[in-house]
Amino acid sequence: MTNLICQRILLKLSGEALMSEKGGSIDADILKRLAGEIKELCDAGIQVGLVVGGGNILRGAQKASEGLDRVTGDQMGMLATVINALAMQDALEYLGMQVRVMSALKINQVCEDFIRRRAVRHLEKGRVVIFAAGTGNPFFTTDSAASLRAIEINAQLMIKATKVKGVYSADPEKVKDARFYPRLTYDEALDQRLNVMDATALVLCRDNNLPMRVMNIFEQGAIMRLMQGEDIGSLIERGTQA
């Protein structure tokens, strides 16, 4: 397919995106739908890297606030992302796609170690690469891991998939007149504390000139339309230097 805005992307999904409305941690129907969207991108010739959070299973920071050691809690959260990565791998392979899960932690019996050059080679061969276990270090979120992996694989765009259509001044589900930002700079997002991603993730993207789209993952076909040039969600860029 021609006229695509980029050839390699990093898609960041929250773990909560996989949750069932009935309370289950992983909804098979949601997995199938997301896998179908990713397959459509790959069929169009787009190389896709994927990072999935683990919040549907466990949040390390939350467990730490409940008294668990923070490092232990974060390690548990990293393992939760591996579970989600394997679930997504299975859904994609069911559709006939080639997928590799690459972990920042050594879990050789279930997935590959993350090696940058190998990850890029997988992408060049048309395989979806799912990056699991965050950065492999405590105190870093999967948002930071997504920014890091996007930069390492030379992605042209990072897409953060959310439950709302983009970046707002406040939670639009709670604040009726929250302002929507169709365009903004990383500095504006940081200065206004818009909670797009954690500060580390935003600074990584800013300093490496990686644009980010924030959009609603539950809008059917939206990612493909974005790749075809439609203005969807919110675009965050570094901005011009004074």
C-alpha positions in Angstrom: 0.0 0.0 0.0 1.3 3.4 -0.9 0.9 6.8 0.8 1.5 5.6 4.3 2.8 8.2 6.7 5.5 5.8 8.1 6.8 2.3 7.7 7.7 1.4 11.3 5.8 2.2 14.5 5.8 1.3 18.1 2.3 0.7 19.5 1.9 1.1 23.3 -1.2 -0.7 24.8 -2.2 -0.4 28.4 -2.9 -3.7 30.1 -6.3 -2.4 31.0 -7.2 -2.4 27.3 -7.3 -6.2 27.5 -9.6 -6.4 30.4 -13.1 -7.8 30.1 -16.0 -5.6 31.2 -17.1 -8.5 33.4 -13.9 -8.2 35.4 -11.6 -10.8 33.8 -7.9 -9.8 33.3 -7.8 -10.8 29.6 -10.7 -10.8 27.3 -10.3 -13.2 24.3 -12.6 -11.1 22.1 -10.7 -7.9 22.7 -7.4 -9.8 22.0 -8.8 -11.0 18.7 -10.0 -7.5 17.7 -6.7 -5.9 18.5 -4.8 -8.6 16.7 -7.0 -8.0 13.6 -6.1 -4.3 13.7 -2.4 -5.1 13.9 -2.6 -7.7 11.1 -4.2 -5.0 8.9 -1.2 -2.7 9.5 1.3 -5.5 8.7 -0.6 -6.5 5.6 -0.2 -2.9 4.4 3.6 -3.2 4.8 3.9 -1.4 8.2 6.5 -2.8 10.6 5.0 -3.1 14.1 6.6 -3.2 17.5 4.3 -3.6 20.5 4.6 -2.9 24.2 1.7 -4.0 26.5 1.4 -2.9 30.0 0.5 -5.2 32.9 -2.0 -3.2 34.8 -4.8 -5.6 34.1 -3.0 -8.2 36.2 -0.8 -6.3 38.7 0.7 -2.8 39.2 4.0 -2.8 41.1 3.7 0.7 42.4 0.2 0.0 43.8 1.4 -3.1 45.6 4.3 -1.0 47.0 1.8 1.4 48.4 0.1 -1.5 50.1 3.3 -2.5 51.8 5.1 -4.7 49.3 8.8 -4.0 48.6 8.8 -1.7 45.6 11.5 -3.6 43.7 9.7 -6.9 44.3 6.4 -5.3 43.2 7.9 -3.9 40.0 9.4 -7.3 39.2 6.0 -8.9 39.6 4.6 -6.2 37.3 7.3 -7.0 34.7 6.2 -10.7 34.7 2.6 -9.5 34.2 3.6 -7.8 31.0 5.1 -11.1 29.8 1.8 -12.9 30.4 0.0 -10.2 28.3 2.7 -10.4 25.6 2.2 -14.2 25.3 -1.5 -13.7 25.1 -1.2 -11.2 22.3 1.4 -13.4 20.5 -1.1 -16.3 20.6 -3.9 -14.1 19.2 -1.7 -12.8 16.4 -0.4 -16.3 15.5 -4.0 -17.5 15.3 -4.4 -15.1 12.4 -1.4 -16.5 10.7 1.1 -13.9 11.6 4.8 -14.4 12.6 5.4 -13.0 16.1 8.4 -12.7 18.4 8.2 -11.9 22.1 11.4 -10.3 23.4 11.9 -9.9 27.1 14.1 -7.6 29.0 14.3 -10.3 31.7 15.8 -13.7 30.8 12.9 -16.1 30.4 14.4 -18.2 27.6 11.9 -21.1 27.9 9.0 -18.8 26.9 10.5 -15.9 24.9 13.6 -14.4 23.4 16.0 -12.1 25.2 15.8 -8.5 23.9 18.7 -7.9 21.5 18.3 -4.7 19.5 19.8 -5.8 16.3 17.8 -9.0 16.3 14.6 -7.1 17.0 15.2 -4.8 14.0 15.9 -7.9 11.9 12.6 -9.4 12.9 10.8 -6.2 12.0 12.5 -6.1 8.6 11.2 -9.7 8.0 7.7 -8.6 8.6 7.3 -10.1 12.1 5.5 -8.4 14.9 7.8 -7.9 17.8 6.3 -7.7 21.3 8.6 -6.1 23.9 7.9 -7.6 27.3 9.2 -7.1 30.9 9.5 -3.3 30.6 13.1 -2.1 30.7 14.0 -5.0 33.0 14.6 -2.5 35.8 12.4 -1.5 38.8 11.1 2.1 39.1 10.6 2.4 35.3 7.1 2.2 33.8 6.1 0.4 30.6 5.5 3.9 29.1 9.3 4.5 29.6 10.0 1.1 28.1 7.8 1.9 25.1 9.7 5.2 24.5 13.0 3.4 24.9 12.2 0.5 22.6 10.7 2.9 20.0 14.0 4.9 19.9 16.1 1.7 19.8 14.3 0.3 16.8 14.2 3.6 15.0 10.4 3.8 14.9 9.1 6.8 13.0 6.1 7.2 15.3 5.0 6.0 18.7 1.3 5.5 19.2 -0.1 5.4 22.7 -3.5 3.7 22.6 -6.0 4.9 25.3 -9.7 4.8 26.0 -10.2 8.4 25.0 -9.6 10.2 21.7 -6.4 12.0 22.7 -4.8 14.3 25.2 -7.1 16.4 27.5 -6.5 18.9 30.2 -8.2 16.6 32.6 -9.9 13.2 32.5 -12.8 13.8 30.0 -14.8 11.0 31.7 -14.8 12.9 34.9 -14.5 16.6 33.8 -17.2 17.5 31.2 -15.5 20.6 29.9 -11.9 19.2 29.8 -9.9 20.8 26.9 -8.9 18.6 24.0 -5.4 19.2 22.6 -5.1 18.2 18.9 -1.5 19.4 18.8 1.1 20.1 21.5 4.8 19.9 22.3 6.5 17.6 24.7 7.5 20.7 26.8 3.8 21.7 27.0 2.8 18.2 28.1 5.5 18.3 30.8 4.9 21.8 32.0 1.2 21.4 32.2 1.5 17.9 33.8 -1.1 16.5 31.4 -0.4 12.8 32.4 0.0 11.6 28.9 2.9 9.5 30.0 5.4 9.7 32.8 8.0 12.4 32.6 10.8 10.0 31.8 9.0 8.6 28.8 8.1 12.1 27.5 11.7 13.4 27.9 13.1 10.4 26.0 10.8 11.1 23.1 11.4 14.8 23.2 15.2 14.5 23.3 15.2 11.9 20.5 12.8 13.8 18.3 10.2 10.9 18.3 6.7 12.1 17.5 3.8 10.5 19.5 0.1 10.0 18.7 -2.4 9.5 21.5 -5.6 8.0 20.3 -8.6 5.8 21.1 -7.7 2.1 20.5 -11.4 1.2 20.7 -12.3 3.1 17.5 -12.4 0.4 14.9 -9.9 0.9 12.1 -8.5 4.2 13.5 -4.9 3.2 13.5 -5.0 2.2 9.8 -6.7 5.5 8.9 -4.0 7.3 10.8 -1.3 5.5 8.8 -3.1 6.6 5.6 -2.9 10.3 6.7 -6.1 11.0 8.5 -5.7 13.4 11.4 -6.7 11.3 14.4 -6.1 11.8 18.1 -3.5 14.2 19.5 0.0 14.7 18.0 2.9 15.5 20.4 6.2 16.7 18.9 9.4 18.2 20.1 8.5 21.7 18.8 10.9 24.3 17.4 13.8 25.5 19.4 13.9 29.2 20.3 
